[in-house]
Amino acid sequence: MVVSEQYDGTPVAALRRIAFLLERGRADSYKVKAYRGAAAAILPLPADEIAQRAGAGTLTKIAGVGSSTARVIAQAVEGQVPDKLAEAEQQYGGPLTRDGAGTALRAQLRGDLHSHSDWSDGGSPIEEMAMTAMELGHDYLVLTDHSPRLKIARGLSAERLTRQLDVIAAVNEHLSAAGFRLLRGIEVDILDDGALDQTDRMLERLDVRVASVHSKLQMDGEQMTRRMVAAVRNPFTNVLGHCTGRLVTGSRGTRGQSRFDARAVFEACAEEGVAVEINSRPERRDPPTKLLELARDIGCVFSIDSDAHAPGQLDYPLLGCERAEAAGIDADRIVNTWPADRLLEWATP
């Protein structure tokens, strides 16, 4: 069994690695929360106290530690690879692609422009998302929680987004010495008329903006085309997110792609310098291959993103890299292969 270098033998690392692998495999969130909750519960405790409790069999008296997580902690304390970690590595730790497909391009990615935290519909705190991105070798991560209209996903009002920017600044104070940057972003809803679901004043304060359609996905094709082109031509739009809205697999079922004039939309992207997102979530694979090749031929730039809603899903860009390599897309046309300064210059309205 191969155990990731991210596991350093400590109980906290074991719990975090199990949670990461479960998220990578899109396991039910309630299973993941037990491990992340236990890691948070023991993190402030001295190592000798944890060892003492493990020896005395009293780990479960720590709030947030149950019988399963206590066993993981005890086995790690004893210098063993915990059984649950070995099981998770076996089930979810293998390669995401065959024969190393996408790995060469993945090595060139500097960051990820689309991620969510527990401020909207993600499952983990901002700092956990940032730490995991850094551990995966990213130079930067853009935090793109949802905008106000998407209430089902706890979209952020201007007031909540303002508070989030302060949290991002605090996270950067801790992580900047390691050469990592958490960038200010949003996944902003494209409204029915193509307007963006946030004030210009707030959008101007952000580093990167992903604009996506989340409602009325099956509206008339001509209306959808006008809607998307208007959003692409908005000077604040940097990335067109999961453009067809399709779902091809997964627990939410399947959903057909939206109807729109892809040539018109991608030509607008090329003219405005807006990146077409290659959404790496296994259930999306968006855009479909024919549209990806059309955007390539039109001359668009691209962003290969995880659309992660949990730390373990930050590994997904390899799947997008596999598709981009198969389509013959040059690495320099992928904006998140660029250093942060070049990316920010491109993203500035």
C-alpha positions in Angstrom: 0.0 0.0 0.0 1.3 3.5 -0.9 0.5 6.3 1.5 0.7 9.9 0.3 3.6 12.1 1.3 0.9 14.3 2.9 0.6 11.8 5.7 3.4 12.5 8.2 2.4 9.8 10.7 0.6 12.2 13.1 -3.1 11.6 14.1 -4.2 15.0 12.7 -2.6 14.2 9.4 -4.2 10.7 9.3 -7.6 12.2 9.9 -7.2 14.9 7.3 -5.9 12.5 4.7 -8.8 10.2 5.2 -11.2 13.1 4.8 -9.3 14.2 1.7 -9.6 10.8 0.1 -13.3 10.5 0.9 -14.0 13.9 -0.7 -11.9 12.9 -3.7 -14.1 9.9 -4.1 -17.3 12.1 -3.6 -18.3 10.1 -0.5 -21.3 11.3 1.6 -20.5 14.5 3.4 -21.6 13.2 6.8 -18.8 10.6 6.6 -16.2 13.2 5.9 -17.3 15.6 8.7 -16.5 13.0 11.4 -12.8 12.9 10.3 -12.4 16.7 9.8 -14.3 17.3 13.1 -12.0 15.0 15.0 -8.9 16.5 13.4 -10.1 20.0 14.5 -10.8 18.7 18.0 -7.4 17.2 18.7 -5.3 19.9 16.8 -4.9 22.2 19.9 -4.0 19.3 22.2 -0.3 18.5 23.1 1.0 15.2 21.5 1.7 13.7 25.0 -1.9 14.3 26.1 -3.3 12.6 22.9 -0.9 9.7 23.5 -2.0 9.5 27.2 -5.6 9.5 26.3 -5.0 6.8 23.6 -3.3 4.6 26.1 -6.1 5.1 28.7 -8.8 4.5 26.1 -10.4 8.0 26.8 -10.1 9.6 23.4 -13.9 9.5 22.9 -14.3 11.8 25.9 -12.9 14.6 23.7 -15.9 16.4 22.1 -15.9 15.6 18.4 -14.1 12.3 18.6 -16.1 9.1 18.1 -15.2 5.5 18.2 -14.1 5.3 14.6 -11.9 8.4 14.7 -10.5 7.4 18.1 -9.3 4.1 16.5 -7.5 6.1 13.8 -5.9 8.4 16.4 -4.8 5.4 18.6 -3.3 3.5 15.7 -1.4 6.6 14.5 -0.1 7.2 18.0 1.2 3.6 18.0 3.1 4.3 14.8 0.8 2.2 12.6 -0.9 3.3 9.4 -4.5 3.4 10.6 -6.8 0.7 9.1 -9.2 3.3 7.8 -6.4 5.3 6.1 -5.2 2.1 4.4 -8.8 1.4 3.3 -9.3 4.9 1.9 -6.0 4.9 0.1 -6.9 1.6 -1.5 -10.4 2.8 -2.5 -9.8 6.4 -3.5 -6.1 7.1 -3.6 -5.3 5.7 -7.0 -4.7 7.6 -10.2 -7.6 9.7 -11.6 -6.6 9.1 -15.2 -5.1 6.2 -17.1 -1.5 5.9 -18.1 -0.5 9.2 -16.6 -2.8 11.2 -19.0 -2.9 14.9 -18.1 0.0 14.8 -15.6 2.4 16.8 -17.8 -0.1 19.6 -18.1 -1.2 19.3 -14.5 2.4 20.0 -13.5 2.3 23.3 -15.3 -0.9 24.5 -13.5 0.0 27.3 -10.9 -3.5 27.4 -9.4 -7.2 26.9 -9.5 -9.7 29.7 -10.3 -13.0 28.0 -9.0 -13.5 26.8 -5.5 -16.1 27.0 -2.7 -16.0 27.1 1.1 -18.5 26.6 3.9 -19.4 30.3 3.4 -21.7 29.1 0.6 -22.3 25.5 -0.4 -18.8 24.1 0.2 -18.1 21.7 3.1 -14.9 23.1 4.7 -13.6 26.4 6.1 -11.6 28.8 4.0 -8.3 28.0 5.7 -8.7 24.3 5.1 -9.3 24.8 1.4 -6.2 27.1 1.2 -4.0 24.7 3.2 -5.0 21.8 1.0 -4.4 23.8 -2.2 -0.9 24.7 -0.9 -0.2 21.1 0.0 -1.2 20.0 -3.6 1.5 22.4 -5.0 -0.7 25.4 -6.0 0.8 28.8 -5.9 -2.7 30.3 -5.6 -6.3 29.4 -5.2 -9.2 31.7 -6.1 -12.1 31.4 -3.6 -15.3 31.8 -5.6 -18.3 31.3 -3.3 -21.7 31.9 -4.8 -23.5 35.2 -5.3 -26.7 36.3 -3.5 -29.4 35.0 -5.9 -28.3 31.4 -5.4 -30.0 31.1 -2.0 -30.1 27.3 -2.1 -26.3 27.5 -2.0 -26.2 30.3 0.6 -24.9 32.8 -1.8 -23.1 35.8 -0.4 -24.6 39.2 -0.1 -22.3 42.2 -0.5 -22.1 42.5 3.2 -21.1 38.8 3.7 -18.7 39.0 0.9 -17.1 42.1 2.5 -16.6 40.1 5.7 -15.1 37.2 3.7 -12.5 39.5 2.2 -11.2 40.2 5.7 -10.9 36.5 6.4 -9.0 36.0 3.1 -6.6 38.8 4.2 -6.0 37.0 7.5 -5.4 33.7 5.8 -2.9 35.3 3.5 -1.0 36.8 6.5 -0.4 33.2 7.7 0.4 31.6 4.3 2.2 34.3 2.3 5.6 33.3 3.8 5.2 29.9 2.1 4.7 31.6 -1.3 1.0 30.9 -1.5 -1.8 33.4 -2.2 -5.5 33.0 -1.6 -7.2 35.2 -4.2 -10.4 37.1 -3.8 -13.1 35.8 -6.2 -16.7 34.9 -6.8 -18.8 32.6 -8.8 -21.4 35.2 -9.9 -24.7 34.2 -11.3 -25.6 35.2 -14.8 -29.1 36.7 -14.5 -31.8 36.2 -17.1 -30.8 39.3 -19.0 -27.1 38.6 -18.8 -26.4 41.0 -15.9 -24.1 39.8 -13.1 -25.6 39.1 -9.7 -23.4 41.4 -7.6 -22.8 45.1 -7.5 -20.1 46.6 -9.7 -18.5 48.1 -6.6 -18.0 44.6 -5.0 -16.9 43.0 -8.3 -14.3 45.7 -8.6 -12.8 44.7 -5.3 -12.2 41.1 -6.4 -9.2 39.5 -8.1 -11.0 37.0 -10.4 -14.7 36.5 -11.3 -16.2 33.3 -12.7 -19.7 34.0 -14.3 -22.0 31.0 -14.6 -25.6 30.2 -15.4 -27.4 28.3 -12.6 -31.1 29.0 -13.4 -33.5 28.5 -16.4 -30.9 26.2 -18.0 -33.4 25.1 -20.6 -34.5 28.5 -21.7 -34.9 29.3 -25.4 -31.7 29.0 -27.3 -31.7 32.5 -28.7 -32.4 34.0 -25.3 -29.7 31.9 -23.7 -27.2 33.1 -26.4 -28.1 36.7 -25.7 -27.8 36.1 -22.0 -24.4 34.5 -22.2 -22.9 36.9 -24.7 -24.1 39.9 -22.5 -22.3 38.3 -19.5 -19.1 37.6 -21.4 -19.0 41.2 -22.6 -19.4 42.5 -19.1 -15.9 44.0 -18.3 -15.9 42.2 -14.9 -16.2 38.7 -16.3 -13.0 36.8 -16.4 -14.1 33.1 -16.7 -17.3 31.6 -18.3 -18.1 28.8 -15.9 -19.4 25.3 -16.8 -21.0 26.8 -20.0 -23.6 24.1 -20.8 -24.7 23.3 -17.3 -24.9 19.6 -18.1 -24.6 16.7 -15.6 -23.4 13.4 -17.0 -23.3 11.3 -13.9 -23.4 11.5 -10.1 -25.8 11.6 -7.2 -27.8 14.5 -8.6 -28.7 12.5 -11.7 -28.1 13.6 -15.3 -29.1 16.8 -17.1 -28.9 17.8 -20.7 -26.9 20.7 -21.9 -28.3 24.2 -22.4 -29.1 25.3 -26.0 -27.2 28.3 -27.3 -25.1 29.4 -30.3 -21.8 28.2 -29.1 -19.9 29.9 -31.9 -21.4 33.3 -31.0 -20.6 32.8 -27.3 -17.0 31.6 -27.8 -16.3 34.3 -30.4 -17.4 36.9 -27.7 -15.0 35.1 -25.2 -12.2 35.3 -27.7 -12.8 39.0 -28.4 -13.1 39.9 -24.7 -10.3 37.7 -23.5 -12.7 35.7 -21.3 -11.5 32.2 -20.4 -13.7 29.3 -21.2 -13.7 27.0 -18.2 -12.8 23.4 -18.5 -14.8 22.3 -15.5 -13.0 19.2 -14.1 -15.8 17.8 -11.9 -16.4 14.2 -13.0 -20.2 14.8 -13.2 -19.8 17.9 -15.4 -17.0 17.4 -18.0 -18.1 20.7 -19.3 -17.8 21.9 -22.1 -18.5 18.7 -24.1 -15.6 17.6 -26.4 -17.1 19.1 -29.6 -17.6 22.5 -27.9 -14.2 22.4 -26.3 -12.6 21.8 -29.8 -14.8 24.7 -31.2 -13.5 27.1 -28.5 -10.0 25.9 -29.2 -10.4 26.6 -33.0 -11.9 30.0 -32.4 -8.9 31.0 -30.4 -10.3 31.2 -26.8 -8.2 31.0 -23.7 -9.1 28.5 -21.0 -9.1 27.9 -17.3 -8.9 24.3 -16.0 -10.7 24.4 -12.7 -11.8 22.0 -9.9 -15.1 23.7 -8.9 -14.1 22.1 -5.6 -16.7 22.0 -2.8 -14.4 20.2 -0.5 -10.6 20.0 -0.1 -10.3 16.5 -1.6 -11.9 17.8 -4.8 -9.0 20.2 -5.4 -7.3 17.2 -7.0 -9.9 17.2 -9.9 -8.0 19.5 -12.3 -6.0 16.5 -13.5 -9.2 15.3 -15.2 -9.5 18.7 -17.0 -5.9 18.5 -18.0 -6.5 15.1 -19.5 -9.2 16.6 -21.7 -7.1 19.7 -22.6 -4.2 17.5 -23.6 -6.4 15.3 -25.8 -7.8 18.5 -27.5 -4.2 19.7 -28.2 -4.6 22.9 -26.3 -1.3 24.7 -25.7 -0.4 25.3 -22.1 0.1 29.0 -22.5 -3.6 29.3 -23.6 -4.6 28.1 -20.1 -4.6 31.1 -17.8 -4.0 29.1 -14.6 -0.6 28.0 -15.9 0.4 31.7 -15.6 2.1 33.1 -12.6 -0.2 35.0 -10.2 1.0 38.5 -11.3 0.3 37.7 -15.0 -3.1 36.2 -14.1 -4.1 39.3 -12.0 -3.0 41.7 -14.8 -5.2 39.7 -17.2 -8.1 39.7 -14.8 -8.1 43.4 -14.0 -11.1 45.1 -15.7 
